[in-house]
Amino acid sequence: MKLTCLAVITLLVLSCSSAFAASGSFSLGLLSYDQSTQYCDYEVVAFSDPFTAGVHNLTTVCGFANDAAMIGFKTTIPATTGQPVTGAVYALADQVIDAESGSYTGLQIVWVTKTKAATKGQLKAGKPFGWSYYYDAGGNGTDYLGNYGFLTTTLGAKSQAGAQKTSFGSASAAAKQKIQ
């Protein structure tokens, strides 16, 4: 119910602001920074600048019971920050840990994404990266870069061994320790 209400409000905000800003949508898969893993989760995002909202898809390929809602805005991360994803990006609050656990955990993920898949040239060069997330356990000094990598047109994939890997695996393990 809460997810549905959030989606309706978000769509209303995006549709009302669309007359004044650039708008569009994208669906992109997540490839690890070393290009060794195509993750099973992927992002489906709509934007009407400066606002954005979307879904972190966990159900279609990963097999979770819930997808995660995402909501945020367009911003710029300067290259001087040393972060893996810089330039014009969307920064979104992502409820992926709550969606995986099926309950409110209080743990936060900030998702950062560009809007286009990496080109063959970018993959060969090993940069620039297109997505990253930051994990926070309530502002108690545990904030950290969780993972990052390339955006692809492949929407979800199973690993070669048959086990599904998510882009947020390490955050998920940390969350489970925190809520136990």
C-alpha positions as CSV (number, residue, x, y, z in Angstrom):
1,M,0.0,0.0,0.0
2,K,2.8,2.5,0.9
3,L,4.7,1.7,-2.3
4,T,1.5,2.2,-4.4
5,C,0.9,5.6,-2.7
6,L,4.5,6.6,-3.2
7,A,4.3,5.7,-6.9
8,V,1.0,7.6,-7.4
9,I,2.4,10.8,-5.7
10,T,5.7,10.5,-7.7
11,L,3.9,10.1,-11.0
12,L,1.7,13.1,-10.2
13,V,4.8,15.3,-9.3
14,L,6.6,14.1,-12.5
15,S,3.6,14.7,-14.8
16,C,2.9,18.2,-13.3
17,S,6.5,19.3,-13.8
18,S,7.0,17.7,-17.2
19,A,5.9,20.9,-19.0
20,F,8.8,22.8,-17.6
21,A,11.7,20.3,-17.9
22,A,13.4,17.5,-19.8
23,S,11.6,14.2,-19.2
24,G,12.1,10.6,-20.2
25,S,12.8,7.2,-18.9
26,F,15.3,4.4,-19.1
27,S,15.8,0.8,-18.0
28,L,19.4,-0.3,-17.5
29,G,21.2,-3.4,-16.2
30,L,24.1,-3.4,-13.8
31,L,27.5,-4.7,-14.6
32,S,30.3,-4.9,-12.0
33,Y,33.2,-2.4,-12.1
34,D,35.6,-5.2,-13.3
35,Q,33.0,-6.4,-15.8
36,S,33.0,-9.9,-14.3
37,T,29.4,-10.0,-13.1
38,Q,26.1,-8.9,-14.7
39,Y,23.8,-8.6,-11.7
40,C,20.3,-9.9,-11.6
41,D,18.8,-6.6,-10.4
42,Y,18.3,-3.6,-12.6
43,E,16.9,-0.1,-12.6
44,V,13.7,1.3,-14.3
45,V,13.7,5.1,-14.0
46,A,11.5,7.9,-15.2
47,F,12.6,11.6,-14.9
48,S,11.2,15.0,-15.3
49,D,14.1,17.2,-14.4
50,P,15.1,17.9,-11.8
51,F,13.0,15.1,-10.2
52,T,13.2,11.3,-10.8
53,A,11.5,8.2,-9.6
54,G,11.8,4.5,-10.4
55,V,11.9,0.9,-9.4
56,H,15.0,-1.1,-8.4
57,N,13.8,-4.4,-10.0
58,L,14.4,-7.3,-7.7
59,T,11.5,-9.6,-8.7
60,T,11.9,-10.4,-12.4
61,V,15.3,-12.1,-12.4
62,C,16.5,-12.1,-8.8
63,G,13.3,-13.8,-7.5
64,F,12.7,-11.5,-4.5
65,A,9.1,-10.9,-3.3
66,N,9.3,-7.1,-3.7
67,D,10.8,-4.5,-5.9
68,A,12.3,-1.3,-4.3
69,A,11.0,2.2,-4.8
70,M,13.5,4.9,-5.8
71,I,13.0,8.6,-5.7
72,G,15.4,11.5,-6.1
73,F,16.7,14.4,-8.2
74,K,19.2,15.4,-10.8
75,T,22.5,16.6,-9.5
76,T,26.2,16.9,-10.4
77,I,29.1,15.1,-8.7
78,P,32.4,16.9,-9.5
79,A,35.3,14.7,-10.7
80,T,37.4,16.2,-7.9
81,T,35.4,14.2,-5.3
82,G,37.2,11.0,-6.5
83,Q,33.9,9.1,-6.5
84,P,33.5,6.4,-9.2
85,V,30.5,8.1,-10.8
86,T,30.8,11.8,-11.6
87,G,29.2,14.4,-13.7
88,A,25.5,14.9,-14.3
89,V,23.7,12.1,-12.4
90,Y,20.5,11.2,-10.7
91,A,20.8,10.6,-6.9
92,L,17.9,8.4,-5.5
93,A,16.9,7.2,-2.1
94,D,16.5,3.4,-2.7
95,Q,14.6,1.2,-0.4
96,V,16.4,-2.0,-1.6
97,I,17.3,-3.3,1.9
98,D,13.7,-2.9,3.1
99,A,12.4,-4.6,0.0
100,E,14.7,-7.5,0.4
101,S,13.9,-8.0,4.1
102,G,10.2,-7.4,3.7
103,S,10.1,-4.9,6.6
104,Y,11.3,-1.4,7.6
105,T,15.0,-1.7,8.6
106,G,16.0,2.0,9.0
107,L,19.0,1.3,6.7
108,Q,19.5,3.6,3.8
109,I,20.9,3.2,0.3
110,V,21.6,6.3,-1.9
111,W,21.7,5.2,-5.5
112,V,23.6,7.3,-8.1
113,T,23.0,6.7,-11.8
114,K,23.7,8.1,-15.2
115,T,21.1,7.6,-18.0
116,K,22.9,5.7,-20.7
117,A,24.5,2.3,-21.1
118,A,28.3,2.1,-21.4
119,T,29.6,2.0,-25.0
120,K,32.0,-0.7,-26.1
121,G,34.8,1.9,-26.0
122,Q,34.0,2.8,-22.4
123,L,34.0,-0.9,-21.4
124,K,37.3,-1.4,-23.1
125,A,38.8,1.7,-21.4
126,G,37.4,0.6,-18.1
127,K,35.6,3.9,-17.5
128,P,33.5,6.0,-16.9
129,F,31.3,4.1,-14.5
130,G,27.5,4.6,-14.7
131,W,26.1,3.6,-11.3
132,S,27.1,3.4,-7.6
133,Y,25.4,3.2,-4.2
134,Y,26.2,4.5,-0.8
135,Y,25.1,2.6,2.3
136,D,24.2,4.3,5.6
137,A,23.2,2.7,8.9
138,G,21.8,5.8,10.5
139,G,24.6,8.4,10.3
140,N,26.7,6.7,13.0
141,G,29.9,6.7,11.0
142,T,29.1,3.6,9.0
143,D,28.5,5.4,5.7
144,Y,30.5,3.9,2.8
145,L,30.6,3.3,-0.9
146,G,28.9,0.0,-1.3
147,N,29.4,-0.9,-5.0
148,Y,29.7,0.6,-8.5
149,G,30.0,-0.4,-12.1
150,F,28.8,0.0,-15.6
151,L,25.3,0.4,-17.0
152,T,24.2,-2.1,-19.7
153,T,21.2,-2.8,-21.9
154,T,21.0,-6.3,-20.3
155,L,18.2,-6.3,-17.8
156,G,19.2,-8.8,-15.2
157,A,21.3,-11.9,-15.5
158,K,22.0,-15.1,-13.7
159,S,25.6,-15.9,-12.8
160,Q,27.4,-18.7,-14.6
161,A,27.1,-20.9,-11.5
162,G,23.3,-20.5,-11.4
163,A,23.4,-18.4,-8.2
164,Q,22.0,-15.0,-8.6
165,K,24.1,-12.0,-7.5
166,T,22.7,-8.6,-6.7
167,S,24.5,-5.3,-7.0
168,F,23.8,-4.7,-3.2
169,G,25.0,-8.1,-1.9
170,S,27.5,-6.7,0.7
171,A,24.9,-4.1,1.9
172,S,22.4,-6.8,2.3
173,A,24.7,-8.9,4.5
174,A,25.5,-5.8,6.6
175,A,21.8,-5.1,6.9
176,K,21.0,-8.6,8.1
177,Q,23.6,-8.3,10.8
178,K,22.2,-4.9,11.9
179,I,18.6,-6.1,12.2
180,Q,19.3,-9.4,14.0
